[in-house]
């Protein structure tokens, strides 16, 4: 009984680490979009410098998972919880990497005047960040219904992504002298769209955790 209780405590510790890495990734993504919108190069540099915290935490989660598997030899739902934690932390770390990529694009654009005010792009980013928040809540509560809703949210992000890409490509044709800046904005759009995709990956891991079967939300 004591061994089982200790195992459950360790699973809970791993879950809380996932919540922590998710909050750090959310913060990085929010700051990266803010830095881009305001062309705040100091903030962009700060995001890049702080990324190591997230990488270290992902490593710690992986170490926890490996030790639990080695020491406890879990089966069934307990093993799925550990496997899901590894996959989810990896997806979140990739989302944080996208925040770094956005920060790097911000630095490349620098202080040159933006070809147009950034309005739709930050909105798309906030939708993607909200998906991470929702995914984390679904993970903590092991809520399959909430996890499945992320597919609908991803469709909304994809639709906005398509509109922004079309607009930027039209601007590129009409303003070839702004090719470099528009290229960076196209990259940023892609990073945000991929962030949303990783949130749906998390949803799929949650469904696997609870149901024990694969469910493709990105199909």
C-alpha positions as CSV (number, residue, x, y, z in Angstrom):
1,X,0.0,0.0,0.0
2,X,2.8,2.4,0.9
3,X,4.6,1.7,-2.4
4,X,1.3,2.4,-4.3
5,X,0.8,5.6,-2.5
6,X,4.3,6.7,-3.2
7,X,3.8,5.9,-6.9
8,X,0.7,8.0,-7.0
9,X,2.5,10.9,-5.4
10,X,5.2,10.6,-8.0
11,X,2.6,10.6,-10.8
12,X,1.1,13.7,-9.3
13,X,4.5,15.4,-9.1
14,X,5.0,14.7,-12.8
15,X,1.6,16.1,-13.6
16,X,2.4,19.3,-11.8
17,X,5.6,19.6,-13.7
18,X,3.6,19.4,-16.9
19,X,1.4,22.2,-15.7
20,X,4.5,24.2,-14.9
21,X,6.1,23.8,-18.3
22,X,2.8,24.6,-19.9
23,X,2.6,27.9,-18.0
24,X,6.2,28.8,-19.0
25,X,5.4,28.0,-22.7
26,X,2.2,30.1,-22.6
27,X,4.2,33.0,-21.1
28,X,6.9,32.7,-23.8
29,X,4.4,32.6,-26.6
30,X,2.5,35.6,-25.2
31,X,5.7,37.6,-24.8
32,X,6.9,36.7,-28.3
33,X,3.7,38.0,-29.9
34,X,3.8,41.1,-27.8
35,X,7.5,41.7,-28.7
36,X,6.7,41.3,-32.4
37,X,3.7,43.6,-32.3
38,X,5.6,46.3,-30.5
39,X,8.9,45.5,-32.2
40,X,10.5,45.2,-28.8
41,X,13.9,43.7,-29.5
42,X,14.9,43.6,-25.8
43,X,11.9,41.5,-25.0
44,X,12.6,39.2,-27.9
45,X,16.1,38.6,-26.6
46,X,14.8,37.9,-23.2
47,X,12.5,35.1,-24.6
48,X,15.5,33.5,-26.3
49,X,17.6,33.6,-23.1
50,X,14.8,32.2,-21.0
51,X,14.2,29.2,-23.2
52,X,16.7,27.0,-21.4
53,X,14.4,26.9,-18.3
54,X,11.8,25.0,-20.4
55,X,14.4,22.7,-21.9
56,X,15.6,21.8,-18.4
57,X,12.1,21.2,-17.1
58,X,11.3,18.9,-20.1
59,X,14.5,16.9,-19.3
60,X,13.4,16.6,-15.6
61,X,10.0,15.3,-16.7
62,X,11.6,12.7,-18.9
63,X,13.9,11.6,-16.1
64,X,10.9,11.3,-13.8
65,X,9.1,9.2,-16.3
66,X,12.1,6.9,-17.0
67,X,12.6,6.3,-13.2
68,X,8.9,5.5,-12.7
69,X,9.0,2.9,-15.5
70,X,12.2,1.4,-14.2
71,X,11.3,1.2,-10.6
72,X,7.6,0.6,-10.7
73,X,7.1,-1.4,-13.9
74,X,3.7,0.2,-14.4
75,X,1.0,-1.4,-16.6
76,X,-2.3,-0.4,-18.2
77,X,-3.5,3.1,-17.3
78,X,-0.5,4.0,-15.1
79,X,1.9,3.2,-18.0
80,X,-0.3,5.3,-20.3
81,X,-0.1,8.2,-17.9
82,X,3.7,8.1,-18.0
83,X,3.9,7.7,-21.8
84,X,1.4,10.6,-22.2
85,X,3.4,12.8,-19.9
86,X,6.5,12.3,-22.1
87,X,4.7,13.0,-25.3
88,X,2.9,16.1,-23.8
89,X,6.0,17.6,-22.4
90,X,7.7,17.2,-25.8
91,X,4.8,18.9,-27.6
92,X,4.9,21.8,-25.1
93,X,8.7,22.2,-25.5
94,X,8.2,22.4,-29.2
95,X,5.6,25.1,-28.7
96,X,8.1,27.1,-26.6
97,X,10.6,26.7,-29.4
98,X,8.1,28.4,-31.7
99,X,8.1,31.3,-29.3
100,X,11.8,31.5,-29.6
101,X,11.5,31.4,-33.4
102,X,9.0,34.2,-33.3
103,X,11.4,36.2,-31.2
104,X,14.2,35.6,-33.7
105,X,11.9,36.8,-36.5
106,X,11.2,39.9,-34.5
107,X,14.9,40.6,-34.2
108,X,15.4,40.0,-38.0
109,X,12.6,42.5,-38.8
110,X,14.1,44.9,-36.3
111,X,12.8,48.5,-36.1
112,X,11.8,48.8,-39.8
113,X,8.3,50.1,-40.2
114,X,5.8,47.2,-40.5
115,X,4.2,46.9,-43.9
116,X,0.8,46.8,-42.2
117,X,-0.5,46.9,-38.6
118,X,-0.5,43.5,-37.0
119,X,-4.0,42.7,-36.1
120,X,-5.2,39.3,-37.3
121,X,-1.8,37.6,-36.6
122,X,-1.9,38.4,-32.8
123,X,-5.5,37.2,-32.7
124,X,-4.5,33.9,-34.3
125,X,-1.7,33.6,-31.8
126,X,-4.0,34.2,-28.9
127,X,-6.3,31.4,-30.2
128,X,-3.3,29.1,-30.4
129,X,-2.2,30.0,-26.8
130,X,-5.7,29.5,-25.6
131,X,-5.6,26.0,-27.1
132,X,-2.6,25.2,-24.9
133,X,-4.4,26.5,-21.9
134,X,-7.4,24.3,-22.7
135,X,-5.2,21.3,-23.5
136,X,-3.5,21.6,-20.1
137,X,-6.8,21.8,-18.3
138,X,-8.1,18.7,-20.2
139,X,-4.9,16.9,-19.2
140,X,-5.1,17.8,-15.5
141,X,-8.8,16.7,-15.4
142,X,-8.4,13.9,-17.9
143,X,-11.4,15.4,-19.7
144,X,-11.8,13.7,-23.1
145,X,-14.7,15.9,-24.2
146,X,-12.7,19.0,-23.6
147,X,-9.7,17.5,-25.4
148,X,-11.9,16.7,-28.5
149,X,-13.0,20.4,-28.6
150,X,-9.5,21.3,-29.5
151,X,-10.0,20.0,-33.0
152,X,-12.7,22.6,-33.6
153,X,-10.4,25.3,-32.2
154,X,-7.6,24.1,-34.5
155,X,-9.9,24.5,-37.5
156,X,-10.5,28.1,-36.6
157,X,-6.7,28.7,-36.4
158,X,-6.2,27.0,-39.7
159,X,-8.9,29.2,-41.4
160,X,-7.3,32.4,-40.1
161,X,-3.9,31.1,-41.1
162,X,-5.0,30.7,-44.7
163,X,-6.4,34.2,-44.8
164,X,-3.3,35.8,-43.4
165,X,-1.0,33.8,-45.7
166,X,-3.0,34.9,-48.7
167,X,-2.9,38.5,-47.7
168,X,0.9,38.4,-47.0
169,X,1.6,36.8,-50.4
170,X,-0.4,39.5,-52.1
171,X,1.5,42.2,-50.3
172,X,4.8,40.5,-51.3
173,X,3.8,40.6,-55.0
174,X,2.9,44.3,-54.7
175,X,5.8,45.3,-52.4
176,X,8.9,43.3,-53.4
177,X,11.1,45.7,-51.6
178,X,9.6,44.4,-48.3
179,X,10.4,40.7,-49.2
180,X,12.5,40.1,-46.1
181,X,10.0,41.4,-43.7
182,X,7.0,39.7,-45.3
183,X,9.0,36.4,-45.3
184,X,9.6,36.7,-41.6
185,X,5.9,37.3,-41.0
186,X,5.0,34.3,-43.1
187,X,7.4,32.2,-40.9
188,X,5.7,33.6,-37.8
189,X,2.3,32.6,-39.1
190,X,3.6,29.1,-39.7
191,X,5.0,28.9,-36.1
192,X,1.6,29.9,-34.7
193,X,-0.2,27.4,-36.9
194,X,2.2,24.7,-35.8
195,X,1.6,25.7,-32.1
196,X,-2.1,25.0,-32.6
197,X,-1.2,21.6,-34.2
198,X,0.8,20.6,-31.1
199,X,-2.1,21.5,-28.9
200,X,-4.2,19.0,-30.8
201,X,-1.3,16.5,-30.4
202,X,-1.7,17.0,-26.6
203,X,-5.4,16.3,-27.0
204,X,-4.7,13.1,-28.8
205,X,-2.4,12.0,-25.9
206,X,-5.1,12.8,-23.4
207,X,-7.6,10.6,-25.3
208,X,-5.0,7.8,-25.4
209,X,-4.3,8.2,-21.7
210,X,-8.0,7.9,-20.8
211,X,-9.3,5.6,-23.5
212,X,-6.3,3.5,-24.3
213,X,-6.7,4.0,-28.0
214,X,-5.4,6.4,-30.7
215,X,-7.6,9.1,-31.9
216,X,-6.4,11.4,-34.8
217,X,-7.6,15.0,-34.4
218,X,-5.2,16.4,-37.0
219,X,-6.5,14.0,-39.8
